[in-house]
Structure formats: structure tokens, C-alpha cells
């Protein structure tokens, strides 16, 4: 199965799944999915999706919710998600985006 992690507002593809507010991984600060799921279930494929959480980017361009969701769906399709069973682990806006994709 694929397990896809989708962070919430102001989160990150990796920082959201680590203890505390660590931005860069170290051996002692791995994400809990890597520490627990990958070691005990080596046949699982773990993916974490990064997306723009701000309505406006640094250049002032506006991004709609549907536009962000469409981009995420394209990323997941390109990664082959959906070719085997999928489990989504989401937080906040990530859950709303996955619901929209369904």
C-alpha cells in the first residue's frame, strides 16, 4: 500500500511529521513515519506531499484552493499513487484537499 502524508496550513512535507519544529532532518530527528512505519512495514511506500499553503506567493500571485488541489492530484498521479491501495494521513487543510480530490 501507499501511505500519503499531506500537511496542513503553514506545515511542510517533512517538518509536519517530526517532533517539535525541526526543519532539517538529523538522525535523532527523523519523521515518525520513517522511524515507525517504514521499519516495521518495509513493503509500504511512504510519500509526503509538499504544496503552497499561502493564498498569495512571494510574487503576489493568488492560488485558489482548486488550483492547489489540482496540482497535488497531478503530483500524486505522476508518482503512481492509486495503482495500489492508498491510505491518506492528513492534517488541517491537507484533509480538505484530499477530500476535494476524492
MOURTA-V122215 format. One record per pair of residues at least 12 apart in sequence whose C-alpha atoms are under 7 Angstrom apart, sorted by the first residue. I is the first residue (numbers start at 1). GAP is how many residues later the second one is. Records with the same first field share a line. If there is no record, write none. Layout:
I->GAP, GAP
This chain:
1->43, 44, 83, 84, 85
2->42, 43, 44, 79, 82, 83, 84, 85
3->42, 43, 44, 83, 84, 85
4->42, 43, 44, 83, 84, 85
5->42, 43, 44, 83, 84, 85
6->42, 43, 83, 84, 85, 88
7->83, 84, 87
8->83, 84, 85, 86
9->44, 83, 84
10->43
12->38
13->35, 36, 37
14->17
17->14, 15
18->12, 13, 14
69->28, 32
73->28
